[in-house]
């Protein structure tokens, strides 16, 4: 089988393994004896998760609620309302939906059951500004942290302390038992970080949020700094911490994670005669730095047969970051692949695929891209300077020109990135 088809087949297997239709049914609770089941979904997988609940829920059991997902990632739902909102930056639709979500949770009585369907992207989609703050304040801070290349756990630390819904705030408002089913897109699968943990205890503080803004030199609006300083001084209530009574009613269960996707991709490759080596789903750091490391490892395999002999595929997941210095278009997976191409310098027999499992890499319309040994040569023939494009954070233009963008549309799942480097 050709390398490109091998990689695309492994990608399809990875996505199928972490879709709601595969992972959710075994974890669905039974309907409460007397009360209602109220669904609150938030994240890029929310629509698919809500559709799965509807498909498996008894017709005579009360079911209602709200699923909030990214614009364009919705699905038709019959019993659960759907809202689409902004990501990665919150928008007015998200504020409206988060307000509805807060009211929904607060309406649940002790005889009811809240079924929370949480996935990556929920931090933006559930953004409800804390008192005294505006949507513009939240957008400014989130954009600054994203452009600075801050890691997601630090971004979400700040988000929690600017929000009325994140960092366990919804658990505080809920009197009913909560079953929270999570599709994890974060390294370490920390429930307090996935979608900023709306039903999870938050170990971070206002002071921590101030430290994050200072460390990444983000010029936050004065009203944001005043809010965080007031919280650090005890003039605002902190997010609920581990051990708070409200969490005794909450049961968190992770139903899909990055390593599940990698395992499925590995199975696909192994059964086709390619040794698949998983480097884990916890890879972080600057995308171009990660690319240089994997390029060096691929070179060792290709030229010296160490530490494995070809054919071998190096699989990894997690979330790299990009410090934006240019004005181009492209996400972290495109940046990784373009840096990998430059580091490999046309090395024979090395192919790669890198993509975000939600179907959107950064702000583009592609999930990611593929790379082949002749990618640099094809780009040069088209008049492109690969190094200049990388310096301008413009990987999208490179891979579009050589016809190697991976365009899937919304996948309606989200376990972060899948990277595969195949040494044939």
N, C-alpha and C positions, 0 to 999 in steps of 0.2 A: 504494500500500500504506500502511496506517495506521502512524504512527510506532512504536507499541508493537510491532507485528508485525515491522517493520524491525529494531528493536533486538534482539528475541528471536531472529530469524533469524540476525543477525550473531553473537550470543552462541553459538548452537548451532554455527555454522561455526567459531568460535574454539576451542571445546572439541574438536570433531572433529579439528582440525588438530594437536592436541598429545596425543592419546590414544595409548597404547602400540601399539594395533593398527595405527596409521598410521605411527608414527615408529620403532618398535623393529626390525622385521624386517631392514632393510638393514644393521644394525650388529651382528647376532648373529655371534659367532665360530664357527669350525668346531670340532667336538669334538676333543679331544686324541687323538693316535694310540694312546696306551697307557693313560692315566689316566682319572680321573673328571672330570666337570664338576660343581662344587659351586656352587649358586646362593645368594647372600645378598641378599635384597631388604629395603630399609628405607625407609619413607616412605609418603605417602598414595597414591602410584601403584604401590606394590610389588605388590599383588595382580594388577592388570591387567598389569603388566610380566611377572610370573611366569607368568601364564596364556598370554601371548603366546609366551614361551620354550617352554612345553610344547607349544603348538600347532605350532611350527615345528621342534622338535627331533627328530632321527631316533629312531625307536622302538627301534633296537638300540644306541643310544649311551647310556652311563651318565649319568644325570642325577638329582641329589638336591639337597637344600638347605632353606632356610628363608626365607619372606617375612614380614616384620613390618609390619603396617599399623595404622592407627587403628581403634579399636572401630567396628564397623558398616561398614567399608570393604573387607571381605574378599570373596573369590570362591572357589568350589570349585576345588581344585587336586588333581591326581592324583599327581604325582611329587615335588612340592615341598611341604614342610610349611608351614602357615599359622599365624601367631600374630597376635592383635589386642591392642593395648596403648593406653596413655593418651596423649592429646595435647590441648592444648599442654603440660600438666604430666605428667611421667612417673608411672607407677604400678607396682605390684608385678608385674603381668603383663609390663610392659616390661623390668623388671630381670631376670625369668626368661628372657625371650626374648633379651635382650642377652647373658646368660650363655651361652645356647645358641649364639648367633652367634659369640661369641668362641671357643668350643670347636670349632665347625665350621671356622672359618678356620684355627685352629691345627692341625687334623687334615689339612689339605691337604698332600700331598707334592709333590716337585719335578715329577713326571710328571702331576699333576693341573692343573686350570685352575679358578680362582675367577671366577665371573661375578657381579659386584656390580651390583645394580639399585637405584640411589640416587635418591631424590626428597625434596622438601621435607617436613618433619615427622619426618625420620629422627633429628634431634637428640634429641627427646623419646622416640621409640620405641626408640632404641638406648642409652638412659641406663643405664649401669652405674656405680654410685658408685665412685670411687677408694678405695683402702684407707684406712680410718679414717672415711669419710663414710657417710651413710645416705641412703635414698630421701627421707626427710623434709627433709634438708638441701638436696638438689637441687630439690625442689619449692618450698621456701621462697625460694630464690634466683631460680629461674625466674619464679615468680609476682611477686616484687618487681620484677624487670627488665621484665616484660611490662606491669605496671600503671603503671610509670614512663614507658612509651613509648620505651624504649631501642630503637635500630635492631637488626635481626637480626644483623648481623655482630658487634656488641658483645656481644649476648646469647650468641652462639655462642662467642665468645672465652672467656667465663667457663665455659660448659658444657664446653668442651674440657679445661679445666684442673681440672675436678672429676670427670672421667670416665676409665674404663679402656678405653673403646672408641672415643672420638671423637678428632679432631685427629691422624689418622694412626696411632693406636694399633693398629688392626686390620692395617694394612700391616706394622707391626713384627712381628706374630705370624705372618705368612703366609710360607711357603716357596715357594708356587706362583705362577706368573704370574697376574696379575689383569687382567681387562677390566672397567672400571667404566663403565657406561652411566648417564647422569644426565639426569633431567628437572629443569631448573633453575627455582627459584622465587626466586632472589636477583638483585638489581640487579648487573649486571656479570658474572653467570654465573661467579663465582669458585668453583672446585671445592673450595677449602678451607672455604668457607662453606656450600655446599649440604649440608644434613644434618650440618653441622659436620665435613665431610670425614673420614670414618672411614678412608679409604685415601689421603688427600691430605696433603702436607706442610703444616705449620702454622707460619706466620711469626710468630704471636703468642706471648706469654710469660706466665708467672705474674704478673709485674709489671704487664703490660697488663691482666690480669683484675682485679687489685686497683684499678687506675685506673678501670676501668669501674664497679665497685661504688661507688667514691667519687664519681665524676662524677654518677651517677644517684641517689646518696644512698639506696642499698638497704641496709637493716639486715640484713646476712647473719649467720647464726649464728656464734658465736665459733669453733667448730671449723672452719668454712669459711675464715674469715680466717686462722686458724693454719695451715691446709693451704696456702693460697696464699702466705703469708709464708715458710713453710718451703721451698716450691718456688722462690720468688724468691731465697732465700738459698742455693740449690743443694742442699738436702737431699732433694728429690724430683727424679727424672729429668724433664727437659723433654719436651714433645711433640716428635716427630721433625720436623726442619727441612728446608727445601729442600736438595737435594743428598745427603740420607741414602741409604745404599745400598739400603734396602728399597724405595724408590720406583722403582728401575731396573726392577722387575718389574711395575709398574702402568701401565696405559694408560687414561687418562680420555677419555671421549667424551661431549659433551653432545648429546643426541638431540632435545630439545625445550626451548624457552625462550619467554619472554613475547612477544618480538617475532614469533614464528611465529603465535601466537594473534591478535595484532593484525593481522598481514598477511592472515590468513584472514577476519577480520571486515571489513577494508577491502575485500577483493575482493567479498565479499557485498554491501556497500553500493554500491560503485562500479558493479556490474552492474545495480543498480536505480535508477540516476540520482542517487545521493547522493555528492557528493564527500567522500571519507574522508581526513582529515588525521591522520597519526600523530604524536603528540608524543613518542613513544618509550616504552620499557618501563622507564625508569629514574627514574620520579617517586617521590620520597620526601618526608618532612615530615609535619607534623600534618595529619590528614585535613581538618579544617575550614579550614585555611589553603590547602591545595590547592584546595578547593572555591571559595573566594573568588576565586582567580586565574582558574579556569575560568569562573566566573560573569561576571567582568569581560570575558573574551575573548568569551563568548557574546553579551554585550550589545553589544560592538563590531560583531560580525557582524550581529546582529539590527537594530540601529539605523543603522549606517553602512556596512554591506557591506565592512568591513575586518577583518582582512587577506584574508578570502575572502567571497564572496557566498553567501547561502543558496540552496539547501539544502546544508548541510555538516555532517559529523559529526566531532567531535574525539575521537580515540581515544588512550588512554594506559594504561600498565601500570606495574608496580612495586609498591611496598609502602609505603603511608602508615602512620602510627602514631597512636595515640590515648593521650593522657594521661588516665587514668581518675580523675575527680574526683567522679563521681556514683555512684548505686547502681542504674542502669538496666541494660537488656539491649540488646545490639547490638554489632556489629563495626565495623571501620574503614570498610567500604563503606557501611553504613547511615549512619554518622556523616557521611561525605563527602556523601551524597545529601541528608540533612536540612540540613546547612550550606549546600549548593548551593541548596536550595529557599528557604531564608531569604534568601540573598544575591540570588536572582533576583526574589523578591517577586511571584511570579505572572506573570512575563514571558511574553507570548504566544509560542507557537511553539517553545518550548524543552522538550525531553524528555531523559531520561537513564536510563542503566542502569549500575549498578556492582555487581560481584560478584567473589567469590573463586573462582578456577577449580577449587578442590577441592570446591566445593559447600557449604562451611561458612564463614560470615562471623562470626568471633569465636566466641562460645559459643552461638550460636543454631542453629536447625535450617534456616536459610535460607542460600542462597548470597550473597544481597544483596537488591537491591530495584530498582524502577523509579520514575521520577518524571515527572509530567506538569504542565502549567501550572496545572491546577486542584487539585493535591495539597494545597496549604495550605488552600484553601477547603473541600475535603472534610473535612480534619482538623478545621478550626474548627467545621464543622457537626456533627461528632461530639463536640464539647466538649473538644478537645485544644488545649493550648498548645504550639505547636511549639518556641518558644524555651526554655520550661521543660524540655521533653523533651530537647533538645540539651544543656542545662546538666547534666542528670542522666544523660547518656550513654545515653539510652533511645530510640534511633532505631527499635528493633524495634517498640516499642509504636505509634509513629507509623505506620509502613508496614503493620503488621498491621491497624490500624484502618481504613485507606483501601483495603485489599485489594491492596496493591502489593508484598508480599513476593515475592521470586523463590526458589521452593523447587524444588530439583532432586534432592535426595538426593546421596549421594556420587558424584562424577564419576570418581573413581579416576585423576585426573591432578592436576597441581599446578604451574602456571607463574605463580602469584601472581594479582594482581588484573587485571581487565579493566574499564575505565571508558569509557563512550561518552556524549558529550553531543551531541545532535542538535538543530541549529537548522534548523527546517523552513521 
